[in-house]
Amino acid sequence: MTGDKGGGLARLGAQKKLAKIGKVILVGSGKGGVGKSLVACGLGLLLAERGHRTGILDADLHGASVPDYVGARPPLASGAGGLLPKESGGLKVMSVSLLTGDNPVPVRGAKKEGMITELFALTDWGRLDFLVVDLPPSTGDELLTAFSLFARKSTLVLVTTPSPGSLAVVSRLRRLAASEGVPVAGVVLNMAFTGGGEARNYPFGRAGRKWLEERLDARLLAEVPLDPAVSSAGLKRALEAGGEFSDSFGRLASRLAKA
């Protein structure tokens, strides 16, 4: 890892890369297990499919799952502009797991914060309309690093399930974003229901739209159903299959592309 001087160079490199990116969409929940990475990857894939130059940065160093969702595998190659991200369905993908494979990443403290900056700065993103960032599942230093790194061009998408525990944690993330001056685009209610029409079930409870928007002071962008096809067929096929799962991501992509 780099020292203080190297860290300064990484921040300078990050600023240069950020200058070529139109908008950064941060996707966070404040906790794990709510489908934050699923939402980030589905959003990135659909933005790319619709012709937007899109990349996704997996900032979850210890539980990286973006490559698995989009079907990206190591090794990485490098060019004159840095590490070449993997491409999946037109989406440029970068994650620490594309460097480490299945090996753990035994870093802590300031080194973790530096790794996020370096991973972004060392990647040859080219010019992008959108960079989607899958945030770490916390409200600690790693998250604050991402807030600071992308401050000038970012907006935050909150991801929660209807469960009281998940809503309590994402509420804290909402307040943190406000205190850090990070604008919030809205909230995605993930695993909101199963089935369709009158046969809908609500396995994690039901959160009314008005109540949810008032509690989080954010508009509801999409309600994503719990779809078994994601586990059996994969995210890409689930998005291509049509139905309520695909439609919910379509609405999410459309609203964020226009924001």
Secondary structure, 3 states (H helix, E strand, C coil): CCCHHHHHHHHHHHHHHHCCEEEEEEEECCCCCCCHHHHHHHHHHHHHHCCCCEEEEECCCCCCCHHHHHCCCCCCEEECCEEECEEECCEEEEECHHHHCCCCCCCCCHHHHHHHHHHHHCECCCCEEEEEEECCCCCCHHHHHHHHHCCCCEEEEEEECCCHHHHHHHHHHHHHHHHHCCCEEEEEEECCCECCHHHCECCCCCCCHHHHHHHHCCCEEEEECCCCHHHHHCHHHHHHCCHHHHHHHHHHHHHHHHC
